Amino acid sequence: SLEDLASHAVVHYSVNLGTRAQGFEVATENGTQWVKTGGMLTVNSTETYHAACLAGLGIIQVPRVGVHDALRAGTLVEVLP
């Protein structure tokens, strides 16, 4: 669940290193909500973001289209559809 994210490692993505993303972004009928998450790693490239997840360093939040092959192959598992 979204509430469980605080106790899980999440790989954070930020365009500018040294800053940390606000958390896990969730679209609601009232706009965007940010859920506080655990995790220590912040990256600034999509290749590193995917590689960190594949290496088991944490959960990532990406569009399905970008990870379709990895989901189909079973190298990534969707946890919050």
C-alpha positions, -999 to 999 in steps of 0.1 A, spaced: 0 0 0 11 36 -3 14 38 35 39 9 34 63 30 12 78 47 43 93 14 54 106 4 19 137 16 0 128 38 -29 153 50 -54 147 87 -57 151 106 -90 161 142 -91 173 163 -120 197 181 -97 218 160 -74 219 172 -39 182 176 -38 157 149 -29 124 143 -45 93 150 -24 84 113 -23 62 90 -43 39 109 -66 3 99 -66 -24 114 -89 -57 120 -70 -89 137 -80 -77 167 -60 -43 169 -78 -9 155 -70 -2 140 -36 33 131 -23 38 101 -1 68 101 22 91 72 14 122 55 27 154 51 7 189 66 7 198 67 -30 191 96 -54 201 95 -90 198 119 -119 197 97 -150 171 73 -162 197 46 -170 210 47 -134 174 48 -121 165 16 -139 199 0 -131 195 7 -94 161 -9 -93 173 -40 -113 202 -43 -88 177 -45 -60 184 -11 -44 148 0 -43 114 6 -58 112 30 -87 82 49 -101 81 49 -139 57 47 -168 50 11 -178 60 17 -214 96 23 -202 99 -10 -184 74 -32 -204 101 -56 -215 115 -60 -179 80 -66 -165 73 -92 -192 106 -109 -186 101 -109 -148 132 -89 -140 109 -62 -126 78 -68 -106 49 -42 -104 41 -35 -68 16 -6 -70 -4 -9 -103 
